[in-house]
Amino acid sequence: MLVEETLKRIQSQNGVQGIIIINSEGIPIKTTLDNASTVQYAGLIHQLVMKARSTVRDIDPQNDLTFLRIRSKKNEIMIAPDKDYFLIVIQNPSD
Amino acid sequence: MTASLVLTVESVLSIVSTLSSGMEIVHVYTKLHSEFGRQCLFSDRPAELLVDVPADQSLASQFTQRTRRDQSLQASRDMSEHRVNTKRFESESCGLNHEEGGWPKDVNHQVMEQTIRFRKKVEKDESYINSILQLGSVMEHCIRQNNAVDIYQDCFEDGEMPEEHQEPPSAKTINVFRDPNELKRTVTGLSWHPDGGEKLAAAYSCLEFQKTSRDMSLDSYIWDIENPNRPELSLKPASPLVCLEYNPKDCHSLVGGSYNGQIAYWDSRRGSQPVETSSVEHSHRDPVYKIIWLQSKTGTDTFSASTDGQVLWWDVRKLSEPTERLVLDPSREGNPERALGAISLDFESTMPTKFMVGTEQGLVVSCNRKAKTPTEKVVCTYDGHQGPVYALQRNPFFPKNFLTVGDWTARIWSEDIKESSIMWTKYQMSYLMDACWSPVRPSVFFTVKMDGVLDMWDILFKQNDPTLSLKVCDEALYSLRLQDNGRLVACGSQQGEATLLEISSGLSTLQKNEKSLLAAMFERETKREKILEARQREIRLKERSRSEQSRSEDGGREDIDQSPLQLMARAEEDFYVLTETEKKGKEREDQDLSSEL
């Protein structure tokens, strides 16, 4: 319930195109996009987050990745990583 | 050498004292009072000889005097230089196929039920709920941030491009493509891929007479400019290729002229072996120095030139026999004995019936393909160079003017003036091997020389010297090609290295009024040459009429009576007359210009 409310709140924000929740193995748990895109995002982003996290930790082992933002020409992909799950939100710029 | 040891108790003491005062060395010596003996009574004493070792001359024979030498000493650590080079590893990029995975073993991800069940299970998990709540709040913060400020807003209006930075012209090497074989061959021909130019075809051969060895590889390569480590495709002809050209209409087909005179046609989709090769009987008898694709409806016509004096036309679909043949005989008789060897060819697609051939003898022959009789095929000749004309190209913006390169100069000609070139560079330090115009700037052309220097000439900026001179490598550069966008230059050297350079934007973007300024310059030079030509003709006519007159008077006596001295005097006179008239001609022209202004 609480989870649902949170996700609904995020979805209602301006410009949000889609939300995906994936677990540490890359399996999408919850998504608002279609299956094909979800699978693609899940696979690609999972690898990217692993790489980013290992980069941060290689530079300073005390450090850890807290947030990852990928800005592209068309939209912005925001990834909030946790120990077991990642929350991915795709947002369009507000014009 | 004598040595005497002299020691007294006093001197020992004094040494000790100086030492201790200089270096603050303190030595404490304790002894029980009872153990002290009688006090020391010091007294002066004369020096007493203790040991005297006289020199033994007999030993001197066992020694030799060492030569005096200056040796410098340095008190520093011993260091050594050591170089390390990592081993090059070959990497190839290839794609990966992603399949959905990560599902635990008992869940078959094709089956909807199982996946839904798995998902529901996860959603009930305590840690899931906690982490999502926490992540959600972080995410919301960032989303709100994005909404507050438009991150994609254009802060600086992209107005007009900054005008003329006037940066000094420069070029930088991007890549060097080396001949992968042990025995290096010269890069004699280069050709860019027609669309976009991501690939460069290079023809490798050894042009030095009888220098080719049995082990020398016959291959020529197509390089992808991003990957200098190994060629994308290797072309395997029967004999090394001297020149190679991509078809501008079809980016997969290439035609190459080889060292033994044959022409071969490749399709890069089909692989390394030529699709077809011309038959030996009907090909050239000497290396094919240049081959160009023609503009035709079928897009399959080419023509080739070689030092055996022939220009042959081919249809690549049927290479067994040339479609047409032309013998470059200046006397227009089509006599192969007297033919001139051809080294370079030029063909402009805007003038499809005319083409020009540069010969070994220094003549440039302009020909008309559509002429009916062989005598009319050779339209006119331009005598310019003292050596073979290695490169010949029309200016892409002003087709009436063409550039030739040979001996130690580069010359620009106008089609109408047959006597001499309208503009020429001064004599360079080494032989010029190849040249080409820039496809984007009408006043810029490039030349390569035997000392490995690439020169860029901008005739609107400076005519006496190249605008930019770059030493590309230590050995001679044999070939040069510019890519169609005008920014990339490829030049090939004698050791099989093809260097790719990028030119600064100053030399590769069209400047304002460039075309009109250049047109005016060519006009002016052409006019000057015309005036000189006219004056020359006048003088010659006068000479002829004078000699005719005198001949009718003397009846041939003049020729026999002329001694060397008289001939020299005559020659001197003629020289002074000529220079006078030229000077007058120039003055007149200057006057004309000043009167125009």
Interface residues (C-beta under 8 A of the other chain):
Chain A: L2 V3 T6 L7 R9 I10 Q13 N14 G15 V16 I21 N23 E25 G26 I27 I29 K30 V39 Q40 G43 L44 T66 F67 R69 R71 E76 M78 A80 D82 K83 D84 Y85 F86 L87 V89 Q91 P93 S94 D95
Chain B: H98 E100 G101 G102 W103 P104 F118 R119 V122 E123 S127 Y128 I129 S131 I132 L133 Q134 L135 G136 S137 V138 M139 E140 C142 I143 R144 N146 N147 D150 I151 Y152
